Amino acid sequence: MAKRSFSMLEMFLIFLLVMMTAVTVALLSLLFITSGTIENNRDSGYSTTQSPQATQSPQANESPLATQDSTAPRGSTLTQGHMATRMSPVTSTLETTPFQNFSGYQIGVGRADCTGQVADITLMGYGKSGQYARGILTRLYSRAFIMAEPDGSNRMVFVSIDIGMVSQRLRLEVLNRLQMKYGSLYRKDNVILSGTHTHSGPAGYFQYTLFVIASEGYTNRTFEYIVSGIVQSIEIAHTNMKRGRILINKGNVDGAQINRSPYSYLQNPQSERARYSSNTDKEMIVLKMVDLNGDDLGLISWFAVHPVSMNNSNHLVNSDNMGYASYLFEQEKNKGYLPGEGSYVAAFASSNLGDVSPNTLGPHCINTGESCDNPNSSCPIGGPNMCIAMGPGQDMFDSTQIIGQIIYQKAKELYASASQEVTGPLASAHQWVNMTDVTVWLNSTHTAKTCKPALGYSFAAGTIDGVGGLNFSQGAMEENPFWDTIRNQLLGSPSEEIKECHKPKPILLHTGEMLRPNPWHPEIVDVQIITVGSLAITALPGEFTTMSGRRFREAVQAEFASYGMQNMTVVTSGLCNVYTHYITTYEEYQAQRYEAASTIYGPHTLSAYIQLFRALAKAIATDSVANLSSGPEPPFFKQLITNLIANIVDRAPTGKTFGDVLQPLEPKYRVGEVAEVTFVGANPKNSAENRTHHTFLTVEKYEATSQTWQIVHNDASWETRFYWHKGLLGQSNATIQWHIPETAQPGSYRIRYLGHYRKQDFLRPAVILSFESTSSTFEVVTT
């Protein structure tokens, strides 16, 4: 790119940014007494550079959480250990049954609320400034599934969580609490935590600086809520274990997805693309769990689609399309229970969704209506900021339900017809790997290396599901002197080494060389496989694209087969254990659209993961997991930038009190209409600390026969919406909507508001107190 001179405006902007840098450094100095402090030791010198024939074994740190060890990659320098995959029998309440007399498993399912705060926090996923939570559409849940061999000695845990992604900090804390309660029963090698990837859940639970900045700070309130929800779901599953069977089924889902980077997909070899009928993975895998009487226990479904039907204009916490599928399935199986209640648990988990969108109408210029399905996702007028993909519905709520309904319906069909039983022993393998220093064997004589993390220019462009906003475009192959100057002044310049390693990516943020106040991206990453008979669940630490997932599955399946485990079903479970952005194929990386620019460990990232997971598969197949070490332990940082939104005292208007009705309901509504009432409110984030109430609202129907009010909806119901309107000086309003469904029974109804307000008397600590209020009674009629 030719050099150019800067305009006076650009020079002035650069000067301002330099001054802002000085202020930022001063503020960070105040925020951090000791920056970069960690609780766990870290071996930053861990290297995976050895050839397949080498036998060198340098020392590696061991995790205090680990009593099991996992696999080393081919060609890695890992310490030999003395740890086994199989655990000796543990004391539990399980009924023991000899394996030869019982072909099934001990199965436990559990679900717990992990919503966190629904106000004064950024929503995680789009990275859009100002997209704060301002209420709730649905609750977020952690859904846990425990499967154990008949004697209970060998077991695994899979947890699907309604959050954007699992952070390393979350996983480490969950494992720590499980160890404190259960000892070595649930460990890093046999527990998988997977995020559904909703973009409408709260942020603030990360420890690496890039994600902390995207979250606008760390909030222990939400971190604690999510951790406790995950642990509670596992505890419920552990308590409710019973003998049962697992059935598996597969089928294609139509009409729920498109490839949002088709021009990247086309970079893959034509011979490879010709093997597939679609540029997205349409296959859904369903596990059906029943007890020995055939009664339903739970379901896990894996399907590749981004939960971004709710777009970046949304401010209501919710679980998006995959959560809506869970909602429908659980409501069907838990008849007579409110959402979030009942024993049946249905998880719709993420898969290789990296380039897969639910916005099936495709990208169009929102100002002209013409298609912008081009390599740069840009419009003739307005550029990339005008190029947005739309879902099939009239609005984002409608689109969410349409896509969720399609996913639910296919899962329901596969569940009903499932007949193939999963049998066989359980095994697990896990390893921590320094992903910045993996030697990848391209063939028997040539190697390549992974890189220190870096993000390319197209990362700032966003996608057709949510544009970046600064007029960056996808497919950028050259640096921009203006943005390079700003970056260099604020964050320093990337080294020649990192620029060379990431080619052809033009580096916008050299995060692997940015270590203050803490590292901006993880170095140490989990790789993990759990096998249940002929099923292998691979825990992917990021977002694999369609073709990346296909290559990965084939390689892992072939590795199992080469060591005697034929016909394995390999599940690519996404967003697991630690978040490392995207993983494209080498060919897709050359196009440098958003997904490639966000492949942080460089062009050989996919090959590295394939190599590492093949080693895990080999270790399981050859029963040699006990001979391999766990690798370098990841850090757990103590000092983090905290969320700067202050906790202020809630105040009601003069002459009013919390819960007073400001805008009353109409006396009568027809089905299909919206009942709406507004109350004097208080900040909903208080309810993430004081959990006296487990819902912000109820819709109640009067039953004349019992002369009681019966709850028919809560804030986990898709028919209700809770909006919080923030005012000045601690004042706020809360608006509750009930979108009356066609199934509503005629009769008398009322709406209740349940909240918490922060109070602080002079020279006394603040307290959080609960309150509740009830609307006037109204009638619902059918005509």
Protein Blocks (a to p, Z undefined) as FASTA:
>chain_A
ZZddddfklmmmmmmmmmmmmmmmmmmmmmpmbghiafbdcdfkbccfbcfkbcbdcddd
ddfkbcbdcdddehiacddddddfbdcddddfbdcddfklocbdcdddddddfkbpaehi
acehjlpghiacebdfbdcdddddddddfkomaccdddddddfbdcfklmmmmmmmmmmm
nommbcfklcccddehiakbcehiafbfklmmmnopaafklmmmmmmmmmmmmmmmmmmg
ccddddddddddehiaccfblmlmmmpcfklmmmpcbfbdfbdcddddddfkopafbdcd
ddddddfkbcckbcbdcebjmlmmmmmmmmmmmghiaehiajbdcddddddfklacfbln
opadfknopacbdfkopafbhpjmlmccddfbfblklmmmmmmmmmmmmmmmmmmmgcbd
cedddddddddddfklcccdfblmbccddddddddfklmnopakbcfhlopaehiabdcf
klmmmmmmmnopadfklmmmmpcbdcfblfklmcbfbdfbdfbdcdddddehjaccdddf
bdcdfklmmmmmmmmmmmmmmnopahiacdddehihiaehjaddfklmmnopmklmmmmn
bjklmmmmmmmmmmmmmmmmnopmmmpcebjaddddfbdcddfbdcddddddehiaehia
fbdcdfbdcehiacddddddddfklmmmmcmbacfbdcddddfklopacdfbdfkbfkbc
cdddddeehiacddddddddfklccdddddddddddddddehiacddddddddddddddd
fZZ
